[in-house]
Amino acid sequence: MNTNKDLKNFEKWYETEPFEDFVGPFFYKKNENNYISAFECKDHHLNSMGSLHGGMIMSFIDYTMFVVCLETIKQQTFVTVSCSTEFLNSSVNDEIIYGDGEITQETKSMIFVKGKIFNNQNKIISTFSGILKKIRSK
């Protein structure tokens, strides 16, 4: 359940998604021109230095790549085949972390994405690029 007031207009992608619910949970919403993802940063998301853990950022990036492509991938199955992450700034005392991006290219079976992870002051924490691959139905 989403209880943070800053996330009141966000929703979950699926009713249950075991891994994302465990590490997040993660949420998304549609803006005017795109989709944005978000999660509430809590103590268990931090590393021993008190900043957002890099592994958590990477897990959130994976979710964000799918959110960015939501309109394109509806009713289809995709998997992440590549994800490159650049850590630009630490995230300390950030309550909500956001992600957004854009599709840079599409083929019949792949979608190429780039984007950023940022806080509520628009400080960019990380940038990323990745590739999602369509999985054929059996």
ROSE-4610 file (N, C-alpha, C; in Angstrom, 1 decimal, always signed):
// ROSE-4610
residu = [M/M/M/N/N/N/T/T/T/N/N/N/K/K/K/D/D/D/L/L/L/K/K/K/N/N/N/F/F/F/E/E/E/K/K/K/W/W/W/Y/Y/Y/E/E/E/T/T/T/E/E/E/P/P/P/F/F/F/E/E/E/D/D/D/F/F/F/V/V/V/G/G/G/P/P/P/F/F/F/F/F/F/Y/Y/Y/K/K/K/K/K/K/N/N/N/E/E/E/N/N/N/N/N/N/Y/Y/Y/I/I/I/S/S/S/A/A/A/F/F/F/E/E/E/C/C/C/K/K/K/D/D/D/H/H/H/H/H/H/L/L/L/N/N/N/S/S/S/M/M/M/G/G/G/S/S/S/L/L/L/H/H/H/G/G/G/G/G/G/M/M/M/I/I/I/M/M/M/S/S/S/F/F/F/I/I/I/D/D/D/Y/Y/Y/T/T/T/M/M/M/F/F/F/V/V/V/V/V/V/C/C/C/L/L/L/E/E/E/T/T/T/I/I/I/K/K/K/Q/Q/Q/Q/Q/Q/T/T/T/F/F/F/V/V/V/T/T/T/V/V/V/S/S/S/C/C/C/S/S/S/T/T/T/E/E/E/F/F/F/L/L/L/N/N/N/S/S/S/S/S/S/V/V/V/N/N/N/D/D/D/E/E/E/I/I/I/I/I/I/Y/Y/Y/G/G/G/D/D/D/G/G/G/E/E/E/I/I/I/T/T/T/Q/Q/Q/E/E/E/T/T/T/K/K/K/S/S/S/M/M/M/I/I/I/F/F/F/V/V/V/K/K/K/G/G/G/K/K/K/I/I/I/F/F/F/N/N/N/N/N/N/Q/Q/Q/N/N/N/K/K/K/I/I/I/I/I/I/S/S/S/T/T/T/F/F/F/S/S/S/G/G/G/I/I/I/L/L/L/K/K/K/K/K/K/I/I/I/R/R/R/S/S/S/K/K/K]
num = [1/1/1/2/2/2/3/3/3/4/4/4/5/5/5/6/6/6/7/7/7/8/8/8/9/9/9/10/10/10/11/11/11/12/12/12/13/13/13/14/14/14/15/15/15/16/16/16/17/17/17/18/18/18/19/19/19/20/20/20/21/21/21/22/22/22/23/23/23/24/24/24/25/25/25/26/26/26/27/27/27/28/28/28/29/29/29/30/30/30/31/31/31/32/32/32/33/33/33/34/34/34/35/35/35/36/36/36/37/37/37/38/38/38/39/39/39/40/40/40/41/41/41/42/42/42/43/43/43/44/44/44/45/45/45/46/46/46/47/47/47/48/48/48/49/49/49/50/50/50/51/51/51/52/52/52/53/53/53/54/54/54/55/55/55/56/56/56/57/57/57/58/58/58/59/59/59/60/60/60/61/61/61/62/62/62/63/63/63/64/64/64/65/65/65/66/66/66/67/67/67/68/68/68/69/69/69/70/70/70/71/71/71/72/72/72/73/73/73/74/74/74/75/75/75/76/76/76/77/77/77/78/78/78/79/79/79/80/80/80/81/81/81/82/82/82/83/83/83/84/84/84/85/85/85/86/86/86/87/87/87/88/88/88/89/89/89/90/90/90/91/91/91/92/92/92/93/93/93/94/94/94/95/95/95/96/96/96/97/97/97/98/98/98/99/99/99/100/100/100/101/101/101/102/102/102/103/103/103/104/104/104/105/105/105/106/106/106/107/107/107/108/108/108/109/109/109/110/110/110/111/111/111/112/112/112/113/113/113/114/114/114/115/115/115/116/116/116/117/117/117/118/118/118/119/119/119/120/120/120/121/121/121/122/122/122/123/123/123/124/124/124/125/125/125/126/126/126/127/127/127/128/128/128/129/129/129/130/130/130/131/131/131/132/132/132/133/133/133/134/134/134/135/135/135/136/136/136/137/137/137/138/138/138]
x = [+0.8/+0.0/+0.9/+0.5/+1.2/+0.7/+1.5/+1.0/+1.7/+2.7/+3.4/+2.6/+2.3/+1.5/+2.1/+3.4/+4.1/+3.9/+3.4/+3.2/+1.7/+0.9/-0.6/-1.2/-0.6/-1.1/-0.4/+0.5/+1.2/+0.5/+0.7/+0.1/+1.2/+0.8/+1.7/+1.5/+2.5/+2.4/+1.5/+1.8/+1.1/+0.5/-0.5/-1.0/+0.1/+0.8/+2.0/+3.1/+4.3/+5.5/+6.6/+6.8/+7.6/+8.9/+9.8/+11.1/+10.9/+10.1/+10.0/+9.3/+8.3/+7.7/+8.6/+9.5/+10.5/+11.5/+12.1/+13.1/+12.5/+11.3/+10.7/+9.8/+8.6/+7.9/+8.1/+7.9/+8.0/+6.6/+6.5/+5.3/+5.5/+4.4/+4.6/+3.3/+3.4/+2.3/+2.5/+1.5/+1.6/+1.6/+2.6/+2.6/+2.0/+2.1/+1.5/+2.1/+3.4/+4.0/+4.7/+4.8/+5.6/+5.2/+5.9/+5.6/+6.8/+6.5/+7.6/+7.4/+8.6/+8.5/+9.0/+8.7/+9.1/+9.1/+9.8/+9.8/+10.2/+9.7/+10.0/+11.3/+12.3/+13.6/+13.6/+13.9/+13.8/+15.2/+15.4/+16.7/+17.2/+16.4/+16.9/+17.3/+17.1/+17.6/+19.0/+19.6/+20.8/+22.0/+23.2/+24.4/+25.0/+26.1/+26.7/+27.1/+27.2/+27.6/+26.4/+25.2/+23.9/+23.4/+23.9/+23.4/+22.7/+21.9/+21.1/+22.1/+21.8/+22.7/+22.7/+23.8/+23.9/+23.1/+23.0/+22.2/+20.7/+20.3/+18.9/+18.7/+19.6/+19.5/+19.3/+20.1/+20.1/+18.8/+18.3/+17.0/+15.9/+15.9/+14.9/+15.1/+16.3/+16.5/+15.8/+16.0/+15.3/+13.8/+13.2/+11.8/+11.5/+12.3/+12.0/+12.1/+13.0/+13.1/+11.8/+11.1/+9.8/+8.7/+8.8/+7.8/+7.9/+9.1/+9.3/+8.7/+8.7/+8.2/+6.8/+6.1/+4.8/+3.8/+3.7/+2.7/+3.2/+4.4/+5.0/+4.9/+5.1/+5.1/+3.9/+2.8/+1.5/+1.2/+0.7/+0.2/+1.4/+2.6/+3.7/+4.7/+5.6/+6.6/+8.0/+8.6/+10.0/+10.9/+12.2/+13.2/+14.3/+15.0/+16.2/+17.4/+18.0/+19.2/+20.5/+20.3/+21.5/+21.1/+21.9/+21.7/+23.0/+23.2/+24.5/+24.1/+24.8/+24.5/+25.7/+25.4/+26.4/+26.0/+26.8/+26.4/+27.1/+26.2/+26.7/+26.8/+25.8/+25.8/+25.2/+25.6/+25.0/+23.6/+22.9/+21.5/+21.4/+21.5/+21.4/+20.2/+19.4/+18.2/+17.2/+17.1/+16.1/+14.9/+13.8/+12.6/+12.0/+11.9/+11.3/+12.4/+12.5/+13.4/+12.6/+12.9/+12.1/+13.0/+12.3/+13.0/+12.2/+12.8/+12.1/+13.1/+12.6/+13.5/+12.7/+13.4/+12.8/+13.3/+12.5/+12.9/+13.7/+14.9/+15.8/+15.7/+15.3/+15.2/+14.4/+13.6/+12.8/+13.1/+13.2/+13.3/+12.1/+12.0/+10.9/+11.0/+12.2/+12.3/+13.0/+13.5/+14.2/+13.8/+13.9/+13.6/+14.9/+15.4/+16.6/+16.1/+16.6/+16.0/+17.2/+17.0/+17.9/+17.1/+17.7/+17.0/+17.9/+17.1/+17.8/+17.1/+17.8/+17.2/+17.5/+16.5/+16.7/+15.9/+16.2/+15.4/+14.4/+13.7/+12.6/+13.2/+14.5/+15.1/+15.6/+15.3/+15.8/+17.3/+18.0/+19.4/+19.5/+20.2/+20.4/+21.3/+20.9/+21.6/+22.4/+21.7/+22.2/+21.6/+22.4/+21.8/+22.0/+21.2/+21.3/+20.9/+21.3/+20.8/+20.6/+19.7/+19.5/+18.7/+18.6/+17.9/+16.9/+15.7/+14.7/+14.4/+14.3/+14.1/+12.8/+12.0/+10.7/+10.9/+10.2/+10.2/+9.0/+9.3/+8.3/+7.4/+6.1/+5.2/+5.4/+5.1/+5.3/+4.0]
y = [-1.2/+0.0/+1.2/+2.2/+3.5/+4.5/+4.8/+5.7/+7.1/+7.3/+8.6/+9.6/+10.7/+11.7/+12.2/+12.1/+12.5/+11.5/+10.3/+9.2/+9.0/+9.9/+9.6/+9.4/+10.0/+9.9/+8.7/+8.0/+6.9/+5.6/+4.6/+3.3/+2.2/+1.0/-0.1/-0.7/-1.3/-1.9/-3.1/-4.0/-5.2/-5.3/-6.1/-6.3/-6.8/-7.8/-8.3/-8.6/-8.2/-8.4/-8.7/-10.0/-10.4/-9.6/-9.6/-9.0/-7.5/-6.8/-5.4/-5.0/-5.8/-5.5/-5.6/-6.6/-6.8/-5.7/-5.3/-4.2/-2.8/-2.6/-1.3/-1.0/-1.0/-1.2/+0.0/-0.2/+0.8/+1.2/+2.4/+3.0/+3.7/+4.0/+4.8/+5.7/+6.7/+7.5/+8.0/+8.4/+9.0/+10.6/+11.2/+12.7/+13.1/+14.4/+14.9/+14.1/+13.9/+13.4/+12.0/+11.6/+10.4/+9.7/+8.7/+8.0/+8.3/+8.3/+8.5/+7.5/+7.0/+6.0/+6.6/+6.0/+6.5/+5.4/+5.7/+4.9/+5.7/+5.3/+6.0/+5.4/+6.2/+5.7/+5.6/+4.4/+4.1/+3.6/+3.4/+3.0/+1.7/+0.8/-0.5/-0.4/+0.8/+1.0/+1.7/+1.9/+2.7/+1.7/+2.2/+1.5/+1.9/+1.4/+1.7/+3.1/+3.9/+5.3/+6.2/+5.6/+6.3/+6.9/+6.5/+6.9/+5.8/+6.1/+5.1/+4.1/+2.8/+1.7/+1.6/+1.4/+1.3/+0.2/-1.0/-2.1/-1.7/-0.9/-0.4/+0.5/+1.3/+2.2/+1.4/+0.3/-0.5/-1.3/-1.7/-2.4/-1.5/-0.3/+0.8/+1.2/+1.2/+1.5/+0.4/-0.8/-1.9/-1.7/-1.4/-1.1/+0.1/+1.2/+2.4/+2.2/+1.4/+1.1/+0.6/-0.3/-0.9/+0.2/+1.0/+2.1/+3.1/+3.4/+4.3/+3.7/+2.4/+1.7/+1.2/+1.6/+1.0/+1.0/+2.1/+2.2/+1.2/+1.0/+0.2/-1.3/-1.7/-3.1/-3.7/-3.0/-3.5/-4.8/-5.8/-7.1/-7.9/-7.6/-8.3/-8.6/-9.5/-9.9/-9.5/-8.7/-8.3/-8.6/-8.7/-8.9/-7.9/-7.6/-6.7/-7.6/-7.1/-7.8/-7.0/-5.7/-4.9/-3.7/-3.3/-2.1/-1.5/-0.3/+0.5/+1.6/+1.7/+2.7/+3.6/+4.8/+5.8/+6.4/+6.3/+6.9/+8.3/+9.3/+10.7/+11.4/+11.2/+11.8/+10.9/+11.1/+10.3/+10.8/+10.0/+10.3/+10.2/+11.3/+11.2/+12.1/+11.5/+12.2/+12.5/+11.7/+11.9/+11.0/+11.6/+10.9/+10.1/+10.7/+10.1/+10.1/+9.0/+8.9/+8.7/+9.4/+9.3/+8.8/+8.3/+7.9/+8.2/+8.6/+8.8/+8.6/+8.6/+8.4/+8.4/+7.9/+7.9/+6.7/+6.3/+5.3/+6.0/+5.5/+6.1/+5.4/+4.1/+3.3/+2.1/+1.7/+0.4/-0.4/-1.7/-2.6/-3.6/-4.6/-5.6/-6.3/-6.5/-7.3/-6.6/-5.4/-4.7/-3.3/-2.8/-1.4/-0.8/+0.3/+0.9/+2.1/+2.2/+3.2/+4.0/+5.2/+6.0/+6.8/+7.2/+7.9/+8.4/+8.8/+9.3/+9.0/+8.9/+8.7/+10.0/+10.6/+11.9/+12.0/+13.1/+13.3/+14.4/+14.8/+15.8/+17.2/+17.4/+18.7/+18.7/+17.6/+17.4/+17.2/+16.8/+16.5/+15.1/+14.9/+13.7/+12.8/+11.6/+10.7/+9.7/+9.3/+8.3/+8.5/+8.1/+8.0/+6.6/+6.2/+4.8/+4.7/+3.6/+3.2/+1.7/+1.2/-0.2/-0.7/-2.0/-2.7/-3.7/-3.6/-4.6/-5.5/-6.8/-7.7/-8.4/-8.4/-9.0/-10.6/-11.2/-12.7/-13.2/-14.2/-14.8/-15.7/-15.6/-16.5/-17.9/-18.9/-20.3/-20.8]
z = [+0.0/+0.0/+0.0/-0.8/-0.9/+0.1/+1.1/+2.1/+2.1/+1.4/+1.4/+0.5/+1.1/+0.4/-0.9/-1.1/-2.3/-3.4/-3.0/-4.0/-4.2/-3.7/-3.7/-5.2/-6.2/-7.5/-8.3/-7.6/-8.3/-8.0/-8.9/-8.7/-8.9/-8.5/-8.7/-10.1/-10.7/-12.1/-12.0/-11.1/-10.9/-9.5/-9.3/-8.0/-7.1/-7.6/-6.9/-7.8/-7.4/-8.1/-7.1/-6.7/-5.5/-5.3/-6.3/-6.1/-5.9/-6.8/-6.7/-5.4/-5.0/-3.7/-2.5/-2.6/-1.6/-1.5/-2.6/-2.6/-2.6/-3.1/-3.2/-2.0/-2.2/-3.5/-4.4/-5.7/-6.8/-7.3/-7.8/-8.3/-9.6/-10.3/-11.5/-11.7/-12.5/-13.0/-14.3/-15.0/-16.3/-16.1/-16.7/-16.7/-18.1/-18.4/-19.7/-20.9/-20.9/-22.1/-21.9/-20.7/-20.4/-19.1/-18.8/-17.5/-16.6/-15.3/-14.3/-13.2/-12.7/-11.6/-10.3/-9.2/-7.9/-6.8/-5.8/-4.6/-3.4/-2.2/-1.0/-0.4/-0.3/+0.2/+1.7/+2.2/+3.6/+4.1/+5.4/+5.9/+5.3/+5.0/+4.4/+3.0/+2.4/+1.0/+1.0/+2.2/+2.3/+2.5/+2.1/+2.4/+3.7/+4.1/+5.4/+5.6/+4.5/+4.5/+4.7/+4.6/+4.8/+3.5/+2.4/+1.1/+0.4/-0.6/-1.3/-2.0/-1.7/-2.2/-3.7/-4.3/-5.8/-6.3/-5.6/-6.0/-6.1/-5.1/-5.1/-6.3/-6.6/-7.8/-9.0/-9.1/-10.3/-10.5/-9.3/-9.4/-9.8/-9.3/-9.6/-11.1/-11.6/-13.0/-13.9/-13.5/-14.3/-14.4/-13.3/-13.2/-14.1/-14.0/-14.7/-16.2/-16.7/-18.1/-18.6/-17.9/-18.3/-18.2/-17.2/-17.1/-18.3/-18.7/-19.8/-21.1/-21.2/-22.4/-22.3/-21.2/-20.9/-22.1/-22.8/-23.9/-25.0/-25.2/-26.3/-26.0/-24.7/-24.4/-23.8/-23.8/-23.3/-24.0/-23.2/-23.8/-24.4/-24.1/-24.7/-23.5/-23.8/-22.7/-23.2/-22.3/-22.6/-21.4/-21.6/-20.6/-20.8/-19.7/-19.8/-20.3/-21.4/-21.9/-21.7/-21.4/-21.2/-20.3/-19.4/-18.6/-18.2/-18.6/-18.2/-17.3/-16.2/-15.1/-14.8/-14.8/-14.3/-13.0/-12.0/-10.7/-10.6/-10.5/-10.6/-9.3/-8.4/-7.1/-6.1/-4.9/-3.8/-3.5/-2.8/-2.4/-0.9/-0.2/+1.3/+1.7/+2.6/+3.1/+2.1/+1.0/+0.0/+0.3/+0.5/+0.8/-0.3/-1.5/-2.7/-3.8/-4.5/-5.6/-6.8/-7.9/-9.2/-10.3/-11.3/-12.6/-13.8/-14.9/-16.1/-17.3/-18.5/-19.6/-20.9/-21.9/-23.2/-24.0/-25.0/-26.0/-27.0/-27.3/-28.3/-29.6/-29.6/-30.8/-30.6/-31.6/-31.5/-32.8/-32.6/-33.7/-33.5/-34.3/-34.2/-32.8/-32.3/-31.1/-30.0/-30.1/-29.1/-28.9/-27.7/-27.4/-26.7/-27.2/-26.6/-25.8/-24.5/-23.6/-22.9/-22.6/-21.8/-20.8/-19.7/-18.7/-17.5/-16.5/-15.3/-14.0/-12.9/-11.6/-10.8/-10.1/-9.5/-8.2/-7.5/-6.2/-6.5/-5.4/-5.5/-5.7/-5.6/-6.0/-7.4/-8.2/-9.5/-9.6/-8.5/-8.5/-9.1/-10.2/-10.9/-10.1/-9.7/-8.9/-9.8/-10.9/-11.8/-13.2/-14.2/-15.6/-16.0/-17.0/-17.5/-19.0/-19.6/-20.9/-20.8/-21.6/-21.6/-22.8/-22.9/-24.0/-23.4/-23.9/-23.6/-24.8/-24.6/-25.7/-25.6/-26.7/-26.8/-26.8/-25.9/-25.8/-26.6/-27.5/-28.4/-27.5/-27.9/-27.2/-27.8/-26.9/-27.3/-28.0]
